[in-house]
Amino acid sequence: MLEEHFFTCPYCFSNISVLLDPSIAAQTYIEDCEICCKPIEIKFFIENGELSFFSAQSIEQ
């Protein structure tokens, strides 16, 4: 089951969310902000079924 996680966009500072798949232990991918459409690098780690690390960083262009 996917889990919704809220964070602040590093560009426009809006509170937005992503759906995380806790069945995958580690992921890194790019997702556009749903407000300003700029690309955000999402990284997260799941340990023992719980979110242990989450990062949402701007991508230098």
C-alpha distance matrix in Angstrom:
0.0 3.8 6.6 10.0 12.9 16.5 19.5 23.1 24.2 26.9 29.1 29.2 27.7 25.5 22.4 19.5 15.8 13.3 9.6 8.8 6.8 7.4 8.1 11.1 13.7 15.7 15.8 18.7 18.9 20.9 19.7 22.3 22.6 22.0 25.3 27.7 26.2 27.1 25.1 23.2 22.3 18.8 18.5 16.1 15.8 13.4 15.5 14.8 11.1 12.6 13.5 17.2 18.4 17.9 20.7 21.4 25.0 27.4 28.6 32.4 34.0
3.8 0.0 3.8 6.7 9.6 13.1 16.0 19.4 20.4 23.1 25.3 25.4 24.0 21.8 18.9 15.9 12.1 9.5 5.8 5.4 4.8 6.7 8.6 10.5 13.0 14.1 13.6 15.9 15.9 17.5 16.1 18.6 18.8 18.3 21.6 24.0 22.5 23.4 21.5 19.5 18.8 15.4 15.5 13.5 14.0 12.3 15.1 15.3 11.6 12.1 11.9 15.6 16.2 15.1 17.5 17.9 21.4 23.7 25.1 28.9 30.5
6.6 3.8 0.0 3.8 6.4 10.0 13.1 16.7 18.2 21.0 23.4 23.3 21.5 19.4 16.2 13.6 9.9 8.2 5.4 5.1 6.4 7.2 10.4 11.9 13.4 14.3 13.9 16.0 16.3 17.6 16.0 18.2 17.8 17.4 20.3 22.8 21.9 22.6 20.9 18.5 18.0 14.5 14.6 12.3 13.0 11.5 14.2 14.6 11.0 10.3 9.7 13.5 14.1 12.9 15.5 16.0 19.8 22.3 24.1 27.9 29.8
10.0 6.7 3.8 0.0 3.8 6.7 10.1 13.5 15.1 18.2 20.3 19.9 18.1 15.8 12.5 10.0 6.4 5.7 4.5 6.2 9.0 10.4 13.7 14.6 15.9 15.9 14.9 16.2 15.9 16.5 14.3 15.9 14.8 14.3 16.9 19.6 19.0 19.9 18.7 16.4 16.7 13.4 14.3 12.7 14.3 13.6 16.6 17.5 14.1 12.6 11.1 14.5 14.4 12.3 14.3 14.2 17.8 20.1 22.3 25.9 27.8
12.9 9.6 6.4 3.8 0.0 3.8 6.7 10.4 12.4 15.2 17.7 17.6 15.3 13.6 10.3 8.4 5.3 5.5 6.3 6.9 10.4 11.2 14.9 15.0 15.5 15.0 14.0 14.8 14.8 15.3 13.5 15.0 13.6 13.9 16.0 18.3 18.1 18.4 17.2 14.4 14.5 11.3 12.1 10.6 12.7 12.6 15.6 17.1 14.2 11.9 9.5 12.3 11.6 9.2 11.1 11.1 14.8 17.4 19.9 23.4 25.7
16.5 13.1 10.0 6.7 3.8 0.0 3.8 7.2 9.6 12.7 15.0 14.4 11.9 10.1 6.6 5.5 4.2 6.6 9.0 10.3 14.0 15.0 18.6 18.5 18.7 17.7 16.4 16.4 16.1 15.8 13.6 14.2 11.9 12.2 13.5 15.8 16.4 16.7 16.2 13.5 14.5 11.9 13.4 12.7 15.2 15.8 18.7 20.4 17.7 15.0 12.3 14.5 13.2 10.3 11.2 10.4 13.8 15.9 18.9 22.2 24.4
19.5 16.0 13.1 10.1 6.7 3.8 0.0 3.8 6.6 9.1 11.9 11.7 9.0 8.2 5.6 5.6 6.0 8.2 11.3 12.2 15.9 16.9 20.4 19.6 19.4 17.8 16.2 15.5 15.3 14.5 12.7 13.0 10.6 11.9 12.7 14.2 15.0 14.6 14.1 11.2 12.3 10.4 12.1 12.2 15.2 16.6 19.5 21.8 19.6 16.6 13.4 14.6 12.5 9.1 8.9 7.6 10.6 12.7 16.0 19.1 21.5
23.1 19.4 16.7 13.5 10.4 7.2 3.8 0.0 3.8 6.2 8.6 8.2 5.3 5.5 4.6 6.1 8.4 10.9 14.3 15.5 19.3 20.5 23.9 22.8 22.5 20.4 18.6 17.2 16.5 15.0 13.2 12.6 9.7 11.3 11.0 11.9 13.4 12.8 13.1 10.6 12.5 11.7 13.9 14.8 18.1 19.9 22.8 25.2 23.2 20.2 16.8 17.6 15.0 11.6 10.2 7.9 9.7 11.0 14.6 17.2 19.5
24.2 20.4 18.2 15.1 12.4 9.6 6.6 3.8 0.0 3.8 5.4 5.7 4.6 5.4 6.5 6.8 9.2 11.1 14.8 16.2 19.9 21.6 24.7 23.2 23.2 20.7 18.2 16.2 14.9 12.7 10.8 9.6 6.7 9.2 8.7 8.7 10.1 9.0 9.6 7.7 10.4 10.7 13.6 15.4 19.0 21.2 24.4 27.1 25.1 22.3 18.8 19.6 16.6 12.9 10.7 7.4 8.1 8.2 11.6 14.1 16.1
26.9 23.1 21.0 18.2 15.2 12.7 9.1 6.2 3.8 0.0 3.8 6.2 5.7 8.3 9.9 10.6 12.7 14.1 17.7 18.5 22.0 23.5 26.4 24.5 24.0 21.1 18.8 16.3 15.3 13.1 12.2 11.2 9.2 12.3 11.5 10.3 11.5 9.3 9.6 7.7 9.9 11.1 13.7 16.0 19.5 22.2 25.2 28.3 26.6 23.8 20.1 20.2 16.8 13.4 10.3 7.2 6.1 5.7 9.4 11.3 13.7
29.1 25.3 23.4 20.3 17.7 15.0 11.9 8.6 5.4 3.8 0.0 3.8 5.8 8.2 11.0 11.6 14.3 15.8 19.6 20.9 24.4 26.3 29.1 27.1 27.0 24.1 21.4 18.6 17.0 14.1 12.8 10.7 8.6 11.4 9.9 7.7 9.5 7.4 9.1 8.7 11.8 13.6 16.6 19.2 22.8 25.5 28.7 31.7 29.8 27.2 23.5 23.8 20.5 16.9 13.9 10.4 8.9 6.8 9.7 10.9 12.4
29.2 25.4 23.3 19.9 17.6 14.4 11.7 8.2 5.7 6.2 3.8 0.0 3.8 5.5 9.0 10.3 13.7 15.9 19.7 21.6 25.2 27.2 30.2 28.7 28.8 26.1 23.5 21.1 19.3 16.4 14.4 11.8 8.7 10.4 7.8 6.5 9.6 8.9 11.4 11.2 14.6 15.8 18.9 21.1 24.7 27.0 30.1 32.8 30.7 28.0 24.5 25.2 22.2 18.6 16.0 12.6 12.0 10.4 13.3 14.6 15.7
27.7 24.0 21.5 18.1 15.3 11.9 9.0 5.3 4.6 5.7 5.8 3.8 0.0 3.8 6.5 8.8 12.2 14.8 18.5 20.2 23.9 25.5 28.7 27.4 27.3 24.9 22.7 20.7 19.5 17.1 15.2 13.3 10.0 11.6 9.6 9.5 12.2 11.6 13.3 12.0 14.8 15.2 17.9 19.5 22.9 24.9 27.9 30.5 28.4 25.4 22.0 22.7 19.8 16.4 14.3 11.4 11.5 11.2 14.6 16.3 18.1
25.5 21.8 19.4 15.8 13.6 10.1 8.2 5.5 5.4 8.3 8.2 5.5 3.8 0.0 3.8 6.0 9.8 12.9 16.5 18.7 22.5 24.2 27.5 26.6 26.9 24.9 22.6 21.0 19.5 17.2 14.5 12.5 8.8 9.2 7.3 8.7 11.4 11.9 13.7 12.6 15.6 15.5 18.4 19.6 23.0 24.6 27.7 29.9 27.5 24.7 21.6 22.8 20.4 16.8 15.3 12.4 13.4 13.3 16.5 18.7 20.2
22.4 18.9 16.2 12.5 10.3 6.6 5.6 4.6 6.5 9.9 11.0 9.0 6.5 3.8 0.0 3.8 7.1 10.6 13.9 16.1 19.8 21.3 24.8 24.2 24.5 22.9 21.0 20.0 18.8 17.1 14.4 13.3 9.8 9.9 9.2 11.5 13.4 14.0 15.0 13.3 15.6 14.6 17.1 17.6 20.7 21.9 24.8 26.8 24.3 21.5 18.6 20.1 18.1 14.8 14.0 11.8 13.8 14.6 17.9 20.6 22.4
19.5 15.9 13.6 10.0 8.4 5.5 5.6 6.1 6.8 10.6 11.6 10.3 8.8 6.0 3.8 0.0 3.8 7.2 10.6 13.1 16.8 18.8 22.0 21.5 22.2 20.6 18.4 17.5 16.1 14.4 11.4 10.6 7.5 7.2 8.0 10.6 11.6 12.6 13.1 11.5 13.8 12.4 15.2 15.8 19.0 20.1 23.3 25.3 22.5 20.1 17.2 19.3 17.3 13.8 13.2 10.8 13.2 14.1 16.9 20.0 21.5
15.8 12.1 9.9 6.4 5.3 4.2 6.0 8.4 9.2 12.7 14.3 13.7 12.2 9.8 7.1 3.8 0.0 3.8 6.9 9.5 13.2 15.2 18.4 18.1 19.1 17.9 15.8 15.6 14.4 13.5 10.6 11.0 9.0 8.7 10.8 13.3 13.3 14.3 13.8 11.9 13.3 11.1 13.4 13.4 16.3 17.0 20.4 22.1 19.2 17.1 14.5 16.9 15.4 12.1 12.4 10.7 13.8 15.3 17.8 21.2 22.8
13.3 9.5 8.2 5.7 5.5 6.6 8.2 10.9 11.1 14.1 15.8 15.9 14.8 12.9 10.6 7.2 3.8 0.0 3.8 6.3 9.9 12.4 15.2 14.7 16.1 14.9 12.6 12.7 11.4 11.2 8.7 10.3 9.6 9.7 12.7 14.8 13.8 14.4 13.1 11.1 11.8 9.1 11.3 11.2 14.0 14.7 18.3 20.2 17.1 15.6 13.0 15.7 14.2 11.1 11.7 10.3 13.6 15.3 17.1 20.8 22.4
9.6 5.8 5.4 4.5 6.3 9.0 11.3 14.3 14.8 17.7 19.6 19.7 18.5 16.5 13.9 10.6 6.9 3.8 0.0 3.8 6.7 9.5 12.1 12.3 14.2 13.8 12.0 13.1 12.2 12.9 10.9 13.1 13.0 12.8 16.0 18.3 16.9 17.7 16.0 14.1 14.1 11.0 12.2 11.3 13.4 13.2 16.7 18.1 14.7 13.9 12.1 15.3 14.5 12.2 13.6 13.1 16.5 18.4 19.9 23.7 25.2
8.8 5.4 5.1 6.2 6.9 10.3 12.2 15.5 16.2 18.5 20.9 21.6 20.2 18.7 16.1 13.1 9.5 6.3 3.8 0.0 3.8 6.1 8.9 8.8 10.4 10.3 9.1 11.0 11.3 13.0 12.1 14.9 15.3 15.8 18.9 20.7 19.2 19.4 17.1 14.7 13.7 10.1 10.2 8.5 9.9 9.6 13.1 14.6 11.5 10.9 9.1 12.3 11.8 10.2 12.3 12.7 16.2 18.7 20.0 23.8 25.7
6.8 4.8 6.4 9.0 10.4 14.0 15.9 19.3 19.9 22.0 24.4 25.2 23.9 22.5 19.8 16.8 13.2 9.9 6.7 3.8 0.0 3.8 5.5 6.0 8.6 9.5 9.1 11.9 12.5 14.9 14.5 17.7 18.5 19.0 22.3 24.0 22.2 22.4 19.8 17.6 16.1 12.6 12.0 9.9 10.1 8.9 12.2 13.2 10.0 10.7 10.0 13.1 13.4 12.6 15.0 15.8 19.1 21.6 22.5 26.3 28.1
7.4 6.7 7.2 10.4 11.2 15.0 16.9 20.5 21.6 23.5 26.3 27.2 25.5 24.2 21.3 18.8 15.2 12.4 9.5 6.1 3.8 0.0 3.8 5.4 6.7 8.9 9.9 13.3 14.8 17.5 17.5 20.7 21.2 21.9 25.0 26.8 25.2 25.1 22.4 19.8 17.9 14.3 12.7 9.7 8.6 6.2 8.8 9.4 6.2 7.4 7.6 10.7 11.9 12.2 15.3 17.0 20.3 23.3 24.4 28.1 30.2
8.1 8.6 10.4 13.7 14.9 18.6 20.4 23.9 24.7 26.4 29.1 30.2 28.7 27.5 24.8 22.0 18.4 15.2 12.1 8.9 5.5 3.8 0.0 3.8 6.4 9.2 10.6 14.2 15.8 18.9 19.2 22.7 23.7 24.4 27.7 29.3 27.4 27.2 24.4 21.9 19.8 16.4 14.7 12.0 10.4 8.0 9.9 10.0 7.6 10.0 10.9 13.3 14.6 15.2 18.0 19.7 22.8 25.6 26.3 29.9 31.8
11.1 10.5 11.9 14.6 15.0 18.5 19.6 22.8 23.2 24.5 27.1 28.7 27.4 26.6 24.2 21.5 18.1 14.7 12.3 8.8 6.0 5.4 3.8 0.0 3.8 5.8 7.1 10.8 12.8 16.2 17.2 20.8 22.2 23.4 26.7 27.8 25.7 25.1 22.0 19.6 17.0 13.9 11.8 9.6 8.2 7.2 9.6 11.1 9.4 11.0 10.7 12.5 13.0 13.5 15.8 17.6 20.3 23.0 23.4 26.8 28.8
13.7 13.0 13.4 15.9 15.5 18.7 19.4 22.5 23.2 24.0 27.0 28.8 27.3 26.9 24.5 22.2 19.1 16.1 14.2 10.4 8.6 6.7 6.4 3.8 0.0 3.8 7.0 10.7 13.5 17.0 18.4 22.0 23.2 24.8 27.8 28.7 26.9 25.9 22.6 19.8 16.9 13.7 10.8 8.2 5.5 4.7 6.7 9.0 8.5 9.6 9.1 9.8 10.5 11.9 14.4 16.9 19.4 22.5 23.0 26.3 28.7
15.7 14.1 14.3 15.9 15.0 17.7 17.8 20.4 20.7 21.1 24.1 26.1 24.9 24.9 22.9 20.6 17.9 14.9 13.8 10.3 9.5 8.9 9.2 5.8 3.8 0.0 3.8 7.1 10.3 13.9 15.7 19.4 20.8 22.8 25.7 26.2 24.2 22.8 19.4 16.6 13.4 10.6 7.6 5.8 4.4 6.3 9.0 12.1 11.5 11.6 9.8 10.0 9.3 10.0 11.7 14.0 16.2 19.1 19.4 22.6 25.0
15.8 13.6 13.9 14.9 14.0 16.4 16.2 18.6 18.2 18.8 21.4 23.5 22.7 22.6 21.0 18.4 15.8 12.6 12.0 9.1 9.1 9.9 10.6 7.1 7.0 3.8 0.0 3.8 6.6 10.2 12.1 15.8 17.6 19.7 22.6 23.0 20.8 19.4 16.0 13.4 10.4 7.8 5.7 5.6 6.7 9.0 12.3 15.3 14.0 13.8 11.5 12.1 10.5 9.8 10.6 11.9 13.9 16.5 16.5 19.8 21.9
18.7 15.9 16.0 16.2 14.8 16.4 15.5 17.2 16.2 16.3 18.6 21.1 20.7 21.0 20.0 17.5 15.6 12.7 13.1 11.0 11.9 13.3 14.2 10.8 10.7 7.1 3.8 0.0 3.8 7.2 9.9 13.5 15.5 18.1 20.8 20.5 18.2 16.5 12.8 10.4 7.1 5.6 4.4 6.8 9.1 12.1 15.4 18.6 17.4 16.7 13.8 14.1 11.5 10.0 9.3 9.9 11.1 13.2 12.8 16.1 18.2
18.9 15.9 16.3 15.9 14.8 16.1 15.3 16.5 14.9 15.3 17.0 19.3 19.5 19.5 18.8 16.1 14.4 11.4 12.2 11.3 12.5 14.8 15.8 12.8 13.5 10.3 6.6 3.8 0.0 3.8 6.6 10.2 12.8 15.3 18.1 17.8 15.1 13.6 9.9 8.3 5.8 5.4 6.7 9.4 12.3 14.9 18.5 21.4 19.8 19.0 16.1 16.9 14.3 11.9 10.8 9.9 10.9 12.1 11.4 14.8 16.3
20.9 17.5 17.6 16.5 15.3 15.8 14.5 15.0 12.7 13.1 14.1 16.4 17.1 17.2 17.1 14.4 13.5 11.2 12.9 13.0 14.9 17.5 18.9 16.2 17.0 13.9 10.2 7.2 3.8 0.0 3.8 6.8 9.7 12.5 15.1 14.3 11.5 9.9 6.3 5.5 4.6 5.9 8.8 11.9 15.3 17.9 21.6 24.5 22.6 21.5 18.4 19.3 16.4 13.4 11.5 9.3 9.6 9.8 9.0 12.5 13.5
19.7 16.1 16.0 14.3 13.5 13.6 12.7 13.2 10.8 12.2 12.8 14.4 15.2 14.5 14.4 11.4 10.6 8.7 10.9 12.1 14.5 17.5 19.2 17.2 18.4 15.7 12.1 9.9 6.6 3.8 0.0 3.8 6.6 8.8 11.7 11.6 8.8 8.3 5.6 5.4 6.6 7.0 10.5 13.0 16.5 18.7 22.5 25.2 22.8 21.6 18.5 20.0 17.2 13.8 12.2 9.5 10.4 10.4 10.5 14.1 14.8
22.3 18.6 18.2 15.9 15.0 14.2 13.0 12.6 9.6 11.2 10.7 11.8 13.3 12.5 13.3 10.6 11.0 10.3 13.1 14.9 17.7 20.7 22.7 20.8 22.0 19.4 15.8 13.5 10.2 6.8 3.8 0.0 3.8 6.2 8.6 8.0 5.0 5.2 4.3 5.8 8.7 9.8 13.6 16.2 19.8 22.0 25.7 28.4 25.9 24.4 21.2 22.7 19.9 16.2 14.2 10.8 11.2 10.1 10.5 13.6 13.8
22.6 18.8 17.8 14.8 13.6 11.9 10.6 9.7 6.7 9.2 8.6 8.7 10.0 8.8 9.8 7.5 9.0 9.6 13.0 15.3 18.5 21.2 23.7 22.2 23.2 20.8 17.6 15.5 12.8 9.7 6.6 3.8 0.0 3.8 5.4 5.6 4.6 5.5 6.4 6.7 10.2 10.8 14.6 16.7 20.4 22.4 26.1 28.6 26.0 24.1 20.9 22.4 19.6 15.9 13.9 10.3 11.0 10.1 11.7 14.6 15.3
22.0 18.3 17.4 14.3 13.9 12.2 11.9 11.3 9.2 12.3 11.4 10.4 11.6 9.2 9.9 7.2 8.7 9.7 12.8 15.8 19.0 21.9 24.4 23.4 24.8 22.8 19.7 18.1 15.3 12.5 8.8 6.2 3.8 0.0 3.8 6.2 5.6 8.4 9.7 10.4 13.6 13.7 17.3 18.9 22.4 23.9 27.6 29.7 26.8 25.1 22.2 24.3 21.9 18.1 16.8 13.5 14.7 13.9 15.5 18.3 18.6
25.3 21.6 20.3 16.9 16.0 13.5 12.7 11.0 8.7 11.5 9.9 7.8 9.6 7.3 9.2 8.0 10.8 12.7 16.0 18.9 22.3 25.0 27.7 26.7 27.8 25.7 22.6 20.8 18.1 15.1 11.7 8.6 5.4 3.8 0.0 3.8 5.8 8.4 11.0 11.8 15.4 15.9 19.6 21.3 24.9 26.6 30.1 32.4 29.6 27.5 24.5 26.3 23.7 19.9 18.2 14.7 15.3 14.1 16.0 18.3 18.5
27.7 24.0 22.8 19.6 18.3 15.8 14.2 11.9 8.7 10.3 7.7 6.5 9.5 8.7 11.5 10.6 13.3 14.8 18.3 20.7 24.0 26.8 29.3 27.8 28.7 26.2 23.0 20.5 17.8 14.3 11.6 8.0 5.6 6.2 3.8 0.0 3.9 5.6 9.0 10.6 14.4 15.8 19.6 21.9 25.6 27.8 31.3 33.9 31.4 29.2 25.9 27.3 24.4 20.6 18.2 14.5 14.1 12.1 13.6 15.3 15.1
26.2 22.5 21.9 19.0 18.1 16.4 15.0 13.4 10.1 11.5 9.5 9.6 12.2 11.4 13.4 11.6 13.3 13.8 16.9 19.2 22.2 25.2 27.4 25.7 26.9 24.2 20.8 18.2 15.1 11.5 8.8 5.0 4.6 5.6 5.8 3.9 0.0 3.8 6.6 9.0 12.6 14.2 18.0 20.6 24.3 26.5 30.2 32.8 30.2 28.5 25.3 26.7 23.8 20.0 17.7 14.0 13.7 11.6 12.2 14.3 13.8
27.1 23.4 22.6 19.9 18.4 16.7 14.6 12.8 9.0 9.3 7.4 8.9 11.6 11.9 14.0 12.6 14.3 14.4 17.7 19.4 22.4 25.1 27.2 25.1 25.9 22.8 19.4 16.5 13.6 9.9 8.3 5.2 5.5 8.4 8.4 5.6 3.8 0.0 3.8 6.6 10.1 12.5 16.2 19.2 22.9 25.5 29.1 32.0 29.8 27.9 24.5 25.4 22.2 18.5 15.7 11.9 10.8 8.2 8.5 10.5 10.3
25.1 21.5 20.9 18.7 17.2 16.2 14.1 13.1 9.6 9.6 9.1 11.4 13.3 13.7 15.0 13.1 13.8 13.1 16.0 17.1 19.8 22.4 24.4 22.0 22.6 19.4 16.0 12.8 9.9 6.3 5.6 4.3 6.4 9.7 11.0 9.0 6.6 3.8 0.0 3.8 6.7 9.4 13.0 16.2 19.9 22.7 26.3 29.3 27.3 25.6 22.1 22.9 19.6 16.1 13.3 9.9 8.8 6.8 6.4 9.3 9.7
23.2 19.5 18.5 16.4 14.4 13.5 11.2 10.6 7.7 7.7 8.7 11.2 12.0 12.6 13.3 11.5 11.9 11.1 14.1 14.7 17.6 19.8 21.9 19.6 19.8 16.6 13.4 10.4 8.3 5.5 5.4 5.8 6.7 10.4 11.8 10.6 9.0 6.6 3.8 0.0 3.8 6.1 9.7 12.8 16.6 19.4 22.9 26.0 24.2 22.2 18.7 19.3 15.9 12.4 9.6 6.1 5.6 5.1 6.1 9.7 11.4
22.3 18.8 18.0 16.7 14.5 14.5 12.3 12.5 10.4 9.9 11.8 14.6 14.8 15.6 15.6 13.8 13.3 11.8 14.1 13.7 16.1 17.9 19.8 17.0 16.9 13.4 10.4 7.1 5.8 4.6 6.6 8.7 10.2 13.6 15.4 14.4 12.6 10.1 6.7 3.8 0.0 3.8 6.6 10.2 13.7 16.9 20.3 23.6 22.1 20.4 16.8 17.0 13.6 10.6 7.7 5.6 5.2 6.3 6.5 10.2 12.4
18.8 15.4 14.5 13.4 11.3 11.9 10.4 11.7 10.7 11.1 13.6 15.8 15.2 15.5 14.6 12.4 11.1 9.1 11.0 10.1 12.6 14.3 16.4 13.9 13.7 10.6 7.8 5.6 5.4 5.9 7.0 9.8 10.8 13.7 15.9 15.8 14.2 12.5 9.4 6.1 3.8 0.0 3.8 6.8 10.5 13.4 16.9 20.0 18.4 16.6 13.2 13.8 10.6 7.5 5.8 4.7 6.8 9.2 10.2 13.9 16.2
18.5 15.5 14.6 14.3 12.1 13.4 12.1 13.9 13.6 13.7 16.6 18.9 17.9 18.4 17.1 15.2 13.4 11.3 12.2 10.2 12.0 12.7 14.7 11.8 10.8 7.6 5.7 4.4 6.7 8.8 10.5 13.6 14.6 17.3 19.6 19.6 18.0 16.2 13.0 9.7 6.6 3.8 0.0 3.8 7.1 10.5 13.7 17.1 16.0 14.4 11.0 10.9 7.8 5.7 5.1 6.6 8.6 11.7 12.5 15.9 18.6
16.1 13.5 12.3 12.7 10.6 12.7 12.2 14.8 15.4 16.0 19.2 21.1 19.5 19.6 17.6 15.8 13.4 11.2 11.3 8.5 9.9 9.7 12.0 9.6 8.2 5.8 5.6 6.8 9.4 11.9 13.0 16.2 16.7 18.9 21.3 21.9 20.6 19.2 16.2 12.8 10.2 6.8 3.8 0.0 3.8 6.8 10.1 13.5 12.3 10.6 7.3 7.5 5.2 4.3 6.3 8.8 11.6 15.0 16.2 19.6 22.3
15.8 14.0 13.0 14.3 12.7 15.2 15.2 18.1 19.0 19.5 22.8 24.7 22.9 23.0 20.7 19.0 16.3 14.0 13.4 9.9 10.1 8.6 10.4 8.2 5.5 4.4 6.7 9.1 12.3 15.3 16.5 19.8 20.4 22.4 24.9 25.6 24.3 22.9 19.9 16.6 13.7 10.5 7.1 3.8 0.0 3.8 6.6 10.1 9.7 8.5 6.1 5.6 5.1 6.7 9.4 12.5 15.1 18.5 19.6 22.8 25.6
13.4 12.3 11.5 13.6 12.6 15.8 16.6 19.9 21.2 22.2 25.5 27.0 24.9 24.6 21.9 20.1 17.0 14.7 13.2 9.6 8.9 6.2 8.0 7.2 4.7 6.3 9.0 12.1 14.9 17.9 18.7 22.0 22.4 23.9 26.6 27.8 26.5 25.5 22.7 19.4 16.9 13.4 10.5 6.8 3.8 0.0 3.8 6.7 5.9 5.3 4.6 5.5 7.2 9.1 12.5 15.3 18.3 21.8 23.0 26.4 29.1
15.5 15.1 14.2 16.6 15.6 18.7 19.5 22.8 24.4 25.2 28.7 30.1 27.9 27.7 24.8 23.3 20.4 18.3 16.7 13.1 12.2 8.8 9.9 9.6 6.7 9.0 12.3 15.4 18.5 21.6 22.5 25.7 26.1 27.6 30.1 31.3 30.2 29.1 26.3 22.9 20.3 16.9 13.7 10.1 6.6 3.8 0.0 3.8 5.4 5.3 6.4 6.0 8.9 11.8 15.2 18.4 21.3 24.9 26.2 29.3 32.2
14.8 15.3 14.6 17.5 17.1 20.4 21.8 25.2 27.1 28.3 31.7 32.8 30.5 29.9 26.8 25.3 22.1 20.2 18.1 14.6 13.2 9.4 10.0 11.1 9.0 12.1 15.3 18.6 21.4 24.5 25.2 28.4 28.6 29.7 32.4 33.9 32.8 32.0 29.3 26.0 23.6 20.0 17.1 13.5 10.1 6.7 3.8 0.0 3.8 5.5 8.4 8.9 12.3 15.0 18.6 21.6 24.7 28.3 29.6 32.9 35.7
11.1 11.6 11.0 14.1 14.2 17.7 19.6 23.2 25.1 26.6 29.8 30.7 28.4 27.5 24.3 22.5 19.2 17.1 14.7 11.5 10.0 6.2 7.6 9.4 8.5 11.5 14.0 17.4 19.8 22.6 22.8 25.9 26.0 26.8 29.6 31.4 30.2 29.8 27.3 24.2 22.1 18.4 16.0 12.3 9.7 5.9 5.4 3.8 0.0 3.8 6.9 9.0 12.0 13.9 17.5 20.1 23.5 26.9 28.4 31.8 34.4
12.6 12.1 10.3 12.6 11.9 15.0 16.6 20.2 22.3 23.8 27.2 28.0 25.4 24.7 21.5 20.1 17.1 15.6 13.9 10.9 10.7 7.4 10.0 11.0 9.6 11.6 13.8 16.7 19.0 21.5 21.6 24.4 24.1 25.1 27.5 29.2 28.5 27.9 25.6 22.2 20.4 16.6 14.4 10.6 8.5 5.3 5.3 5.5 3.8 0.0 3.8 6.1 9.2 11.1 14.9 17.6 21.0 24.6 26.4 29.8 32.6
13.5 11.9 9.7 11.1 9.5 12.3 13.4 16.8 18.8 20.1 23.5 24.5 22.0 21.6 18.6 17.2 14.5 13.0 12.1 9.1 10.0 7.6 10.9 10.7 9.1 9.8 11.5 13.8 16.1 18.4 18.5 21.2 20.9 22.2 24.5 25.9 25.3 24.5 22.1 18.7 16.8 13.2 11.0 7.3 6.1 4.6 6.4 8.4 6.9 3.8 0.0 3.8 5.9 7.3 11.1 13.9 17.3 20.8 22.7 26.1 28.9
17.2 15.6 13.5 14.5 12.3 14.5 14.6 17.6 19.6 20.2 23.8 25.2 22.7 22.8 20.1 19.3 16.9 15.7 15.3 12.3 13.1 10.7 13.3 12.5 9.8 10.0 12.1 14.1 16.9 19.3 20.0 22.7 22.4 24.3 26.3 27.3 26.7 25.4 22.9 19.3 17.0 13.8 10.9 7.5 5.6 5.5 6.0 8.9 9.0 6.1 3.8 0.0 3.8 7.0 10.5 14.0 16.8 20.6 22.5 25.5 28.7
18.4 16.2 14.1 14.4 11.6 13.2 12.5 15.0 16.6 16.8 20.5 22.2 19.8 20.4 18.1 17.3 15.4 14.2 14.5 11.8 13.4 11.9 14.6 13.0 10.5 9.3 10.5 11.5 14.3 16.4 17.2 19.9 19.6 21.9 23.7 24.4 23.8 22.2 19.6 15.9 13.6 10.6 7.8 5.2 5.1 7.2 8.9 12.3 12.0 9.2 5.9 3.8 0.0 3.8 6.9 10.5 13.1 16.9 18.7 21.7 24.9
17.9 15.1 12.9 12.3 9.2 10.3 9.1 11.6 12.9 13.4 16.9 18.6 16.4 16.8 14.8 13.8 12.1 11.1 12.2 10.2 12.6 12.2 15.2 13.5 11.9 10.0 9.8 10.0 11.9 13.4 13.8 16.2 15.9 18.1 19.9 20.6 20.0 18.5 16.1 12.4 10.6 7.5 5.7 4.3 6.7 9.1 11.8 15.0 13.9 11.1 7.3 7.0 3.8 0.0 3.8 6.9 10.0 13.7 15.8 19.0 22.1
20.7 17.5 15.5 14.3 11.1 11.2 8.9 10.2 10.7 10.3 13.9 16.0 14.3 15.3 14.0 13.2 12.4 11.7 13.6 12.3 15.0 15.3 18.0 15.8 14.4 11.7 10.6 9.3 10.8 11.5 12.2 14.2 13.9 16.8 18.2 18.2 17.7 15.7 13.3 9.6 7.7 5.8 5.1 6.3 9.4 12.5 15.2 18.6 17.5 14.9 11.1 10.5 6.9 3.8 0.0 3.8 6.3 10.1 12.3 15.3 18.5
21.4 17.9 16.0 14.2 11.1 10.4 7.6 7.9 7.4 7.2 10.4 12.6 11.4 12.4 11.8 10.8 10.7 10.3 13.1 12.7 15.8 17.0 19.7 17.6 16.9 14.0 11.9 9.9 9.9 9.3 9.5 10.8 10.3 13.5 14.7 14.5 14.0 11.9 9.9 6.1 5.6 4.7 6.6 8.8 12.5 15.3 18.4 21.6 20.1 17.6 13.9 14.0 10.5 6.9 3.8 0.0 3.8 7.0 9.6 12.9 15.8
25.0 21.4 19.8 17.8 14.8 13.8 10.6 9.7 8.1 6.1 8.9 12.0 11.5 13.4 13.8 13.2 13.8 13.6 16.5 16.2 19.1 20.3 22.8 20.3 19.4 16.2 13.9 11.1 10.9 9.6 10.4 11.2 11.0 14.7 15.3 14.1 13.7 10.8 8.8 5.6 5.2 6.8 8.6 11.6 15.1 18.3 21.3 24.7 23.5 21.0 17.3 16.8 13.1 10.0 6.3 3.8 0.0 3.8 6.5 9.3 12.5
27.4 23.7 22.3 20.1 17.4 15.9 12.7 11.0 8.2 5.7 6.8 10.4 11.2 13.3 14.6 14.1 15.3 15.3 18.4 18.7 21.6 23.3 25.6 23.0 22.5 19.1 16.5 13.2 12.1 9.8 10.4 10.1 10.1 13.9 14.1 12.1 11.6 8.2 6.8 5.1 6.3 9.2 11.7 15.0 18.5 21.8 24.9 28.3 26.9 24.6 20.8 20.6 16.9 13.7 10.1 7.0 3.8 0.0 3.8 6.3 9.1
28.6 25.1 24.1 22.3 19.9 18.9 16.0 14.6 11.6 9.4 9.7 13.3 14.6 16.5 17.9 16.9 17.8 17.1 19.9 20.0 22.5 24.4 26.3 23.4 23.0 19.4 16.5 12.8 11.4 9.0 10.5 10.5 11.7 15.5 16.0 13.6 12.2 8.5 6.4 6.1 6.5 10.2 12.5 16.2 19.6 23.0 26.2 29.6 28.4 26.4 22.7 22.5 18.7 15.8 12.3 9.6 6.5 3.8 0.0 3.8 6.2
32.4 28.9 27.9 25.9 23.4 22.2 19.1 17.2 14.1 11.3 10.9 14.6 16.3 18.7 20.6 20.0 21.2 20.8 23.7 23.8 26.3 28.1 29.9 26.8 26.3 22.6 19.8 16.1 14.8 12.5 14.1 13.6 14.6 18.3 18.3 15.3 14.3 10.5 9.3 9.7 10.2 13.9 15.9 19.6 22.8 26.4 29.3 32.9 31.8 29.8 26.1 25.5 21.7 19.0 15.3 12.9 9.3 6.3 3.8 0.0 3.8
34.0 30.5 29.8 27.8 25.7 24.4 21.5 19.5 16.1 13.7 12.4 15.7 18.1 20.2 22.4 21.5 22.8 22.4 25.2 25.7 28.1 30.2 31.8 28.8 28.7 25.0 21.9 18.2 16.3 13.5 14.8 13.8 15.3 18.6 18.5 15.1 13.8 10.3 9.7 11.4 12.4 16.2 18.6 22.3 25.6 29.1 32.2 35.7 34.4 32.6 28.9 28.7 24.9 22.1 18.5 15.8 12.5 9.1 6.2 3.8 0.0
